[in-house]
Amino acid sequence: MKKLLAAFFLFLSVCLWGGGEASAQLNKPYFFYKGRELIVEGNYREAIEMLNLLLRTETKEYEGYFLRGVAKYNLDDLLGAEADFTSAIAVNPVYTMAYQYRAITRSRMGNYNDALKDYQYAVELRPNMPAAYYSRGVTYFLSQQFEKAVEDFSRYLRSTPADVNALTNRGTCYLYLKDTTKAYADFNRAVEINPYEADGYVRRGLLEVAQNKNEEGIRDLTEALSIDSTQSVAYFYRAYAYVNEQQPIRALADFDRAIAYDSTNSVTYFNRAILRSQIGDYNRAIEDYDRVAAYNPGNVLVFYNRASVKIQVGDYRGAIADYTRAIELYPDFANAYLYRSQLKAALRDFRGAESDRRIAEQKIEAYRKKLSDSTFTSFADTSRQFDKLLSFDADFGNNELRSMRGDVRRDVRLMPVFRISFIRQDTAVVYNPRNYRNARLDGYLAELAATATGKSSERAGYRFDLTGMATTASVVPEDSVAEWDAANGAPVSWQDNYLKGVTQTLLRQYASALSYYRRAARVAEDNPLVYLNRGAAQAEMIEFIASLEGNNVMQQISIHTDDPATKLLQTQSRRTYDYSEAIADTRRAAELMPELPQVYYNLGNMLCLSGDLPGAFEQYTMAIERFPYFAEAYYNRGLVQIFMQDTQKGCLDLSKAGELGLEEAYEVLKRYCIKSR
C-alpha cells in the first residue's frame, strides 16, 4: 500500500510537472504514460525496462530519469535511485521534485547532510511547497535535530493543519525535547481530527501510561485496539497499565496477545514470567524464564529471578544452579550469595552455606563503605527485589549499543573498552599492525613487569599489555588469575595496588578492584594507566546495573503517506546511566597521555552508552586519527553512524574494520549493510 500511495503521488506530480515534447523519432508521451502506469500498478521492473527504452535515445529527458529513479526506489535500489535523480538534476538544475525525492532517498540511506542540502534547494526553488517541509522535518528528526524538526512540522501544519501524521510526529519531537504538555496537545489534536486512526490513540496512551495515568492510558489503548487489533505495543502497554491498577488477569491476557503478534520480544516473556510468579503460576513462569534465558543467556536477572521461582516449586538444586549462574555473570551480586547460602543450608551443605554468607557480607560492606553512588549502594540492600516490570524496549544483555531497533538489532554489540591486563605470553612474536605500540606505554608496562617478577607472573607465562576486555577474559583462566592474585601479597606501591586491581577486575570483583585503583591513584596521581583501568572497571560495573533496570515508553515516528520513504522508522527514549565517574577518569587519562588512542576509544564507548552519540563519534574519530589501524574504533564508529541513520558511512567504517582483521565486522556488513543497498 505504501508503494501504491507513493506511486499515486508521483503520478499526480508528473501530471503537473511532466510532459515533454514529442519526438519525431520516438513517441515519448507513450513511454511516459506506460512508465507512470506501471509504477502505479506496482510493476517497477517493467517500468524500468520501458523507461530504459526511452533513455537509450533520449538522454536529456530528465523526467524519464526521475520516473526510473522512483521505480528503483520502490525496489529498494537506493543507490540507483539516487543516481537517476542526480541525472535528472544534471539535465534540469531547477527540477524541484528531483531535489525533494533525492533528499528523501538520501535520508533513508542515512546521508542526512546531503539530504538537508537537497531540501534547501527544493525550498529555495519552491518555498510554498509544503511537502518539502514535512519531509525535511522527518530528516531533522532522524538526525536528532528535534528543534528544527518541530519548526518544519509547524511550518507544514500552517498550510495543512489537519494532517494527523505531522501532528503525531511533532508531538514525538516534543517528547524528546521533554515538553510533554505540547506533545499531549498534539496527540489530542490528532485524535480529534481523525478518531478512526489508531496511531493517535496509541501515542497518547503510551504517554499517559508513562505518566502513571493508567485509567486514561487503558482507555486510549483500548480504543486503538478496537481500530487496529494487531498492535502488539498497545497490548503490551495496556498490560503494563493493568498491572499498575492491580488487575493481573487482564494484564496476562494482554501479554498473551502481545506475544501472539510479536513472539520474539524477550521483555514480554520476562514481564509475563514476573506476573505469573506473583499470582502463583510458578511452572508457567519458569517456562517463560526458560524462553528468555535461551534468547538472552548473558542477562543475570533472568537466572536470579528464575531461581526464586524454582524455590517455590521445591527445586532447590535447580535454584542453586541459577544463583550460581547469576554469580558467574556478576560476582559482586550479594543477594545471590545470600539466597544460595540459605539453600545450601537447607540441603545440609553447612560449609558452603557459611562461605556464601561470609562472601555476601563482605560484598555488602564493600558497597556501603567504598561506593558513594546511590545506584551502586542500593545493592547493599538485601531486602531489594528485582521483580520490576520492564518497558517494551528495555535493554537485555550487557554492553549493547542501546536503542537499536532499526538497522542494527540488540544482538549487535559494541567492541569492549580497553584496559591494561595480563595475558598469556605468545610463543612466537609476530608483527601485527593492529597492536598499538608506544614508547611511554612500554615504559609503564616494563615497570609493572618488574614489580611482578618473582610473584608467579613469569612462572605462569603471562605478560602485561593494553587489550580489550573480551580478549583478556577468553585467554586467561579464572583459576590462574586467582592463583596469581594470591601470590602478590599485600599491596604497597602503586604497582602492587595496580596489579591487584587488574586481577580483581579479571575476577569481576569490581568493588574490590576500584578500591585498589584508588589506592594506586593516591600513590601515583599522575599515572594515566591508573585512571584508564579505573574508568574501564567502573564502566563494566555499570553494565550490570543497566541490565536490571527498566526504561521509558517507546516512541515511534511515522513517515507521511505522500512521501515515498514510507518505511516505519523507530527510535526509543531510554533511561541513560551515570558514567560520569568513568568518563572523568578516562578524560584524566587522556590529559595525562593524549597520544594514547585507547583512551579516546574508551570515552567513545562511555559516551555512546550514556546516550551522547555525536560525542561518541567524535571520540572514535580521535582514536582513529592517532592510530589508523584501530579496527575496534572503526567498528564501533560504524555502529554509531548506522544508529544515527548515516548508514552508508557506517558501513564503510565496518568494511574498514573487517579489512583490518576484525571478523565480526563482516557479519554486521552481511546482515545490515548489503540489505541497505
N, C-alpha and C positions, 0 to 999 in steps of 0.2 A: 504493500500500500504506500509506503513512504516513497518508493521509487516512482510509482504512478503519479503521486501528488507532485513530486519534483518535476517529472516529465510534463505534466499538465501546465505547471507554472512556466516551464521552458517554452511550451507550445504558445502560450499567450505572449511571452516576451518576444519570441521570434516573429509572431504575427504583428507585433507593434513595431519592432525594430528591424525585422528581417526583410527579405525580398530579394534584392539584387536584380540586375538587368539580365535579360535573356541573351544567350549567346547563339550565334548562328551555327556554331559547331556542336553545341550541347544544349539540351533542354534543361537548363539549370533549375527552373521552378519545379520541374518534376522531381528532381533529385532532392531538393529541399523539402518538398511535400512528403515524399516517401521516407526521408530521414526522420522528419518530425513524427510522422505516423507510426513508424516502427519503434521510436523511443516511447511514445505514449502507450503503445501496446506492450512495452517491456522487452521487445526483441532487439536488444542492444547490439549483439554481434552482427545481426543482419543490417542494422542501421549503419554500423561502421563499414561494412562491405559496400553498401550503397554510397556512402559519403566518400569512401576511397576512390570510387569510380569518378566522382566529381573532381576531387582534389588532385588526381593524377594529371589532369589537363588544365584545371582552373586553380593554379597555385596561389592566386590572390583573393580567393573567396574566403574572407575572414569568417563569415557566418558558417561556412562549411566546417572550418576548424572548430568553431565554437560548438556546433552540434555534435561533432565527433568527440570533443572533449567531454561533453555531458554524458554521452554513451559510455565512454571509457570510465568516467567517474562512477557510474552506476554498476560497472563491472569490477569496481574496487581497484582499477588500474590508475592509481592516483598520480604516479609519475607521468604516465601517458596523458592523462587529462591535463595536468599542469603544462606539459609541453604543447598541447593543442591550444590551450587558452593563451599561452605565450605567443604562439604563431599568429593567432587572431589579433593580438595586440600589436605585433610587429607590422602587420599589414594595415591595421587601423588603430593608431595610438589613442583615439578618443572613444573607443568602443567600451562604454561603461560596463555593460553586462559581463564582458570578458574579465575585466578587473575584479568585479564582485565575485564571479564564480571561481576565478583563480585564487582569490583570497580565501574563499570557503574551502577549496581543495588544500591550500597550504595550511590552513588552520587545522584541518583534520590530520594532515601529515605531521603536525606539531611545529611547523615553521612559522611561529607567531610573529616574529619581527617582519618578515616579508609579507605575511598576510595583512598586517596592520598598515603597511605601506600601500598595498593594493587598495585596501578600503579607503585610505586617504585620497588616492587618485579618484576612486569612484565617487566619493563625496564631493570632491572639488569639481568634477565634471557635472554631477547632478546632485546638488545639495538638497534638493527636495525629494529624493528617493528614499522613503522610509525604510525599506527592506535592508539597505546597506547599514543603517544604524543598528538594526536588530542583529544582523549577522556579526557586526563588529563588537556588539555587546557580548555576544557569546564568546568571541575570541578573547576579549578582555577578561571575561570570567575564567576561561580555561587557563589563561596565563596569570591568574590570581591578581589581576588589577581590578579589584572589586569596585573601587570608587568610580573609575572610568566606565566600568560595565553599567553601573547604576545610571550614570549620565546618558549613555547611549540608549538604554532601555527606556529611560524617561523621555528622551527626545523622540523615540519611536512612538511611545504611548501618547504623546501630544497629538499625533496625527491619526493614530489607531487606538483609541482609548479602551476599546472592548476586546483587545487581544489577551486572552487568558494566559497563553504561554509566556508572553512578555511580562505579565504581572507576576506569575509564579517564579519566573527566572529572576526578576528584580527582587522579589521577596527573598529568594535564596541568597542573593548577593547581600541583602541587608543582614541576614543571619550571620554571614561571615564577617560582617562589619559590627557584629554584636548589637545591632539595633532590632531587637525582637518586636518592638512596637510597630515599626514601619513594615517589618516582614509580615506580621499578623494582619495589618491593614491590607497589604497586597493580596494575601491569601483570601481574606474576607471578600475583597472586591472580585477576585477570580470566581469564587463560588456564587456570588450574586449575579454575575454576568452569565455564567453557564452552570446552572445547578445540575446539569446532566453529564458533567465531565468529572471523572473520579480524581484526577490529579490534584485539583484544588483542595478537595476534602482530605486527601492523604497528606499533603504538605501541612495543612493547618492542624490535622490530627496529630502528626508527629511532633509538631511544635508544642501542642498542648500537653502531650504525654511527657515531653522533656521538661515542661514547667510544672509537672505534677498536677495538672488539671485533668485528672483521669476521666471523670464523667464526660466532659466536653470532648476529650480525645476519643473515647469509646463511641460517642455519638457520631463524630465525623468519620471515623474509620469504618463504622458500620454502614454509613451512607455510601462511602466509597466502594465498599464491597458489594453493596446492592446494585451498583452500576457496573462494576468490573470485579467479578468474584475470583479472579486469578492472581490478584496482587498479594504475593507472599509477604511482602514487607508490612502490609496493612494487617494481615492476620497476626504477624509476629508482634507488632506493637500494641495491637488490641489485647493480645495475651499478656503482654508486659503490664498494660494498664489494669487488666483483670486481677493480676497478682497483687498489684498495689491496693486494689479495692477488696482484697481478701475473698476473691471468687476463683479458687484454684481449678474447679471442674471446668468452668468456661475457659480458663486460660489453657488448660490441657487440650481442650478441643481445638482451640485456635493454633496451638503449637503443632498439633497433628495436621491441620490444614496447611500451615506454612510449610511443613516438611513434604506434604503431598505435591506442592508446587515447586519446592526448592529442596531436593533431597540430599544435597551435598553441603549444606550450611552447618558447620560443626557447632556454631553457637546456639542454634535452635535445639539440637540434640542435648547440648550441655545444659541449657535452661530447663528443658523438659526433664532431664535427669534430676536436677535440683528440686523441681516441683514435685516429681514423683516420689522422691525420697522424703519430702516434707509431709506428704499425705500418707506415707507408709507403704507405697507401692515399690518395695525395695528391689525385687527381682527385675522388674522392667526398668527401674532406674539404673541398675547395673548394666543392662543391655544397652542403654543409651550411652553410658560412660564407656562401654567397650567400643562403641562406634566412634566416639570422639577420640579415644586413645589410638585407634587404628589410623584416623586422619591426622592426629597431632601427637605423635609419640614423644615429643620433646616438651610437652606442657606439664609442669609439675602439679598444677592444681587439679588436673583430671585424675591423677593417681591418688592424690591426697583425699579428694572427696569420695572417690570410689572406695577407698579403704574404710571410710566411716560407714558407708552403706553395707559393705561386707560384714562389718561388726554386727550390724543389726540382724543379719541373717545367720549369724553364728560362724561365719567363715573367717576364723581368726588368723589362720595361716595365710590365706589369701590377702587379708588386710595387712599383715606384716610384710608380705611381698610388695604390696602397693606403697606402704610407707617407706620401705627400703628403696624403691624406685624413685620416690619423691626426694629422698635424701641424696641419692646418686645425682639427681638433676640439680639439687641445690643443697649442699651440705650444711648450710647455716640455718636450715629451716627447723627452729627449735621445737615447734609444735609437733612435727613429725616424729622427732626423737621421743617426746613425752608420751605420745599415744602408742608408739611402738614399745616403749618401756612397759606400759600398762598391759599390753597384750602378751609380752614375753613373761611377765609375772603371772598372768592368768594361765599360761602354758607351763608354769613352773621353771622357766629359764631365769632364775633369780640373778645370776651373774650378768647375763645380757641385759636384764631389766635395769640393774643398778648402773651398768656402764652407760646405757642410753640416758638414764635420768641425770647422771652427772654431766654428760655432754650437753644436754638441754640446758641445765642450769648455768653452765659456763657460757653458752652462747647468749642466753638471755641477759646475763650480767654484762657480757661484752657489748651487746646492743645498748643497754642502759647507760654504760659509762662512756663509751667511745664514739657513739653516733649521735650528733645533735639534731639531725634532720628528723622531724616527726614522722616522715614517710617510713624511715627505717626503724625508729624506735617502736613503732606500732607492732613489730614482730616480737618484741619482748612481752607483749600482752598475750598470755596463754589462754585467755578467755575468748580471743578473737575467732570468729567463724568466717570461713571463706566460701560462703554459700550465696553471695550476692548474684542476682541475675545480671547477665551481660547484655549490652545492646547488640543490635543486629550485625553491626560491622566491627564487633570487638576483636581485639588482636589476640590470636593464638600463636604461640611459639615465640622464641626469643630472637632478638636481633634482626627482626624483619623490617624491610622498608615499608612503613605503615601507609595506609590509605591506598593500597594498590588493588583497585577493583576494576581497572580499565585494561590497559595493555599488559600490565605485569601483575601477576596474582600473588597470593600470600605465600606460595612455596618458593618464591624468588627472594633471596636474602642478600643483604649487604655482605661483602667480604669483611671479616672482623678487624678490629683495631690491632695495631702492632704494639709490642712491648719487648723489653729485654727479658730473655728467659734462657734456660739452658736446654739444649737438645743433644741428641746422640752425636758423637764425633763421626764425621764422614770418614769412610775407609779410604776413599780416593778423592783428592781435591781437584775439582773440575771447575774451570772458569764459567760462570753463568752471569750474563749481563744484568739479569734481574736481581742479583744480590748487590744491594747498595753498599758501597764502601766509603768510609770517611776516616781520615787520619785521627781526628779528635775522638770520634766514636770508638775507634780501635784502641785508643789510649785508655778510655774508661773500661772497655771490656778486658783489657790487659790487667787493670787494677783488680777487677773482680776475679779474674782467673788466678792472680797471685794470691789473693785472700783465700780463695777456695783450695789452694794447693795443700795437700795433706788432710783435707776434710772429705775425702772419698770422691771428689769430683773426677780426678784423673783415673782413679780405680774403676769408676763406673763408666768411663769413656764419654763424658759429657763435655760440651763446650758452650760458651755463652755467645748469644747473638741476638740481633733485633729481628723478631719474627712475628708472624700473625698467630693469634691465639689458637685458631683451629689447627694449624700446623703443629704447634707445641703439644697440644693435648693428644694428638694422634700418634706422636712419636715417642713420648716419654711415659712409661707405665707408672701408674699411681703408686704401686708399692716401692718402686725405685725412688720416686720423689720423696716418699715418706722416709725411706731409709737415709737418703742423702740429707734431708732436713734434720733428722735426729742426730746425725753426726756433726752438725755445725755447732752445737753447744749454745751457750748464752751469748747473744749479740752485744758487741761493744761499739765498734767503729761503724761508720756509715755503710761500709762494705758488708759487714756482718748483718746489720739490720736489713740492708737491701736484699741480701741473699735469702734471708728469712722471708721477706715479703714475696720474693719470687716463688719460693717453694709453697708458701701458704696460698698464693694465688693459683698455682697449678693444682693444689689440692682443693680449690674452690672454697677456702676458708677466708672469705673476703674481709670480715670484720678484723680478724687477726692480721691479715696482710696489710690492711690500712694502718693498723697500729704500728707495725714495724716500719712502714714507709714514712709515717710521721716522725718516728724517732730518727730515721736516716736524714730527713729534711732538717731536723734541728741541728744535727751534726754538720751537714753539708748543705747549707741553704741555697747555694748557687750551683748545685749539680742538676743539670737538665734531665738526666735519666731517672732521678727520683720522682720528679713531677710527671714525667712521661708514664712511668709504671703506675703511679698512684692514680692518675687520671684514668688509665685503662682499667684498673681494678674497680674503680667506682662505677665506670660505665657498664662493666659486665654485671656488677651487682644490681644496678638499676633495672637491667633487663628482666631479672626475676620479678621485681615489683610490677613491671609492666604487664607480665603475664597473669597477674592476679586481679587486675582492676578492669572495670567496665569502661565504656566510652559513651559519648553522647549520641543523639539521634542522627541517623544517616540523612544526608541531603543529596538531592539529585538536581541536575539541570537538564531540561529538555530542549531540543532544537526546534525552531519554528517550522511549521508544516510547509511553508513556502520555500524553505531552504533545502537544497539537495543534500546537505550534510545532516541527514536526519537520524543518524545513529544516536542512541541514548548514551550519554556520557555521564558517568557518576563520579562523585568525589565525596569524601567523608569529612565530617567535622569531628575531631577526636580530642580527647584529653592528651596533652603532652606531659612529659615527665621532667623532673628537675635535674638537668645535667649541669647545673651552674657550677658546682664544685669541681666536677670532672673537667668541664670546659676551662675553668680558671687555672687548674693545674696544667692542662695541656697548653694553654696560652703562655703560661710561665715558662714551660719547657721550650716553646718557640722563641720566646725572648732571649733565653739563655743559649739556645743553639739554633739560630734562624736558618742555618744551612741544611738542617735535617728534614727531609721530605715527609717522613712518617708522622711528625707532629702535626703537620697541616692535614694529612690524610685522616689522622685520628679526630682532629677537630671537625673535619667534614662529616664523619660518621656521627659524632655527637650532635652537631647542628642539625643534621638530617633527622635524627630520631627525636630532636626537640621541636621539629616542625619548620625549621628555617632552611628550606630547600635552596633558595638563592645563595644563602651564606655557605651552605654545604658545597654547592657547585664552585664557588669562588675558592674554597679551601682545597678541594681536589685539584683545581687548576694550578694552584700554587705548588702543590706537591709534584705535579707532573712537570712544571717548569723547572723544578730543582732536580728531578730525576726522570728523564723521558722514558725510562724502561719500567716504570711503576705500573705493572699490569693491573693490580688491585684498584689503584686510583682511577684508571680508565674505566674499569668495570663498574665501580660504584658511581662515578660521574655519569656513565651511560644510563644506569638505572634511574638516577635523579632526573636526568633530562627526559627520559621516557615518561616518568610520572608527571612532569611538568608539560607533557604533550609535545616536547621538542623531539619527536620520535626519530626523525632521520639522523639528527646529530647524535642522539643517544646510541643509535645502532652503529654509527661509525666508531664511537668510543668502545663499544663492546667488541666490534671487529678488531680494533687495535689491541684490546686486552687478549683476545684469542691469538692474535699474531705474536704476542709476547709470551705465549705459553700457558695462559690461563684457560684450561679446558672448559670450565663452567660457562665461559662466555659463549661458546658455540651452541650450547643447549638453549640459552636465552635467545640467541640470534635465530635459531631454527624455529622456536616456538612463537616468537613475538615480532621479529623484525621482517622476516620473509613474508609473513602474512600481511604486514602493513604496506608492502609494496605491490 
